[in-house]
Structure formats: structure tokens, C-alpha cells
């Protein structure tokens, strides 16, 4: 976490009661996807209230020393350059096979036309690239963490609009 991100997080933490503050176990700083265009677009979808879910391959957490998604986790969402956009809190987590992701989850991911068809096409491409980087083969049976979240703290830019 850089200085700007830490200051932003501290503003949020200062707004909490001591009980709320104590409940926080994990804080991460992340942007969505792997390109500037997508990261910035997806952050905007969160601000617009259209993106309230995200997913990731279980493989990453099992093999790449990543912190597993859990209800209550806090995430500082940034743009691609690392500028804080908002803070979210994970409200639910489930593990499903890629082929079992449903229309409702696709809709709440908020991307494209929000259909399952769009979700499958975009995520197959994304996960295929990620699998290639990990030296594994993508499969419709691959396990995903499906996370739902809510915005708990907006950026100063959002509150001043």
C-alpha cells in the first residue's frame, strides 16, 4: 500500500466505530483486470453501482500465495495507476465451477451487456490468458471464487461531484 492509498484507507478507518474497526481482518489494494482500459472501466462500474461482484480462479489462491476471499474483507479499489477509487467490503463468497456461473452472477459483475453469454466470452478469454501464464490449461470445470461486495467508502472525487 503506497502513501496515498494508506491515507485514503485511514480516512475510512477513522470513520468507523471501534467495534466496526475491530471486525476488519483483511485489507487489500487492487485494481480489476490486467489492462489500464479495463481496470479503469471496471472501477467506474463499481462507482456507478453496476458492478457488485467479481470472480477469480481458485488456483491462484491455492498456488500463488494470495489471500483467499472471505466475507468481511476490505478492498481499496484503485484505477490502473493505483489511485484509490473507493473501498468495498465482501458480502458473500462461494466457489463454483466456471460452467456453473449463472445469469444472476453475470448480471452483478456488471460488465458488457450483463448477460451470461457476454460474461462467458469475456471471462473465458481472461482466464485462458491467466492459465497460460500459470502454465495450466483452462477448463470449463475450473473452480472460481465468486465474490459479491458493497461500496463502503467513496472517493473524494465521487463525493465532490
N, C-alpha and C positions, 0 to 999 in steps of 0.2 A: 504494500500500500504506500503510495507516494504521499507527499506532504498535503497536496490539495485534496486528495481522497480522504486522508486522515482527518483533515479539518472538516470536511463535509460530514464524515461519519460522526465526528464529535458533536456537531450541531444536532444531529439526530439523537445521539445517545443522551445529550443534555436535555432533550425534550421529553425523555421518558421518566417515569417514576422509578424508584429504586427497585421495586418488585419487577417491573417490566424489564429493566436493565439486567437484572439477575437471571432472567429466563433465557437470555440470549447466550447460546453456546458456541455458534459458529458464525463468523463474518467472512465473506469472500468479496473480492472485487473482480468483476468480469464484464466482458462485452460478449454479445451474441455473434455466432458465426465466425468466419475466418477471413473476411474482407471488410474494408472500410465502408463500402456501399451498403452491404448487408448489415453490418454492425450498427451503423447509424440509422438505417431504416427500421430495424427491429427495435432499437431503443425508442424511436419515435412512436412506434406502435404501442409500446408499453405506456408511454405518456398519454397517448390518445385513448387508452383503456381497451384497445382491441387485442393486445397480446397479454394474456393472463396465464400462459402455460409455456413450458419448454420441455425439451427432452434431450437425452444424451445416452450414449452407449454404455451399458453396464461394464463392458470390457475395460473402459478407461479407468473406472474406479477399482476394478479388480487387479489391474496390471500396471497402472501408471501412477500409483501413489496419490490419487486425487481424493478429496474429501467427499464422502458419499452424501447425496441429497437426503435431508431429513426435515420433517415438519419443524418449523420454527427458525430454520436457518435464515440468516440475513444476507442479502447480496446488494452490494453497491453496483448498480448497472452504470457502465460508462459508455461513451462513444468510443470509436476505434482508437482515438488518441489518448484515452484514459481520463477524459473529463467526466466527472460524475453527472449523471442524468437524473437518477432517482434511486431510492432504496426500496427493495422488495423483501417480503417475508414469505417463505414457502409455507403453503397451507395444506398441501397434500402431496404424497409421493406414492407411486405404485410402480411395479415392474411388470412390463408386458413385452411380448414379442412384437417385433416390427409389424408383422402381418395381423396382429390383433388390435392395433391402434384404430380407434373408431372415429366416426364423423364428429362427435361432440368434442373430442380432444383436438382434432384438427382445427375445428372452428375456434377454439380458445387459444390455439397457438397464434391465430390472428394473421397469418401470412397469406399472400396472394388473394385468391377469391374465397379463402377459408373453407374450401371443400376438402374431403378426404383424398380425392383424386390429385388435387394440387399438392397436398401435404405429402402423399406417397412419392410423387415425382421429385419434388424438391429435396425431400429427406433421403430418398434413395441415392440421389446424386451426392449429397453432402456426406452421408455415412459411407458410401463407396470410396470417396476420396480419403476419408479418415481411416477406413480399413486398410487401404493401400499403404498409407503412411505407417500403419502399425504392423504391416506385413501379414495381415489376415484377410480372409475372404468374406465379403458381405453376404448376408443370408437373410431371407425373409423371416427366419426363426431367431435372428439376433435379438438379445434382450436389451430393452431400453428402460431407463428411469424416466417416468413421466411425472413432471412436477407442475403443480399449479401454485400460483403466487398472487399476492396483492401488493399494491404500492403502499408503503407505509410512510414514505417521506419524499416529497417532490424536491426538485432542484430549485435554486433561487430563480433561475430563468423562467421556470414554469410558474412560480408564484407571483412573478412580477409582470406576467403577460396580461 
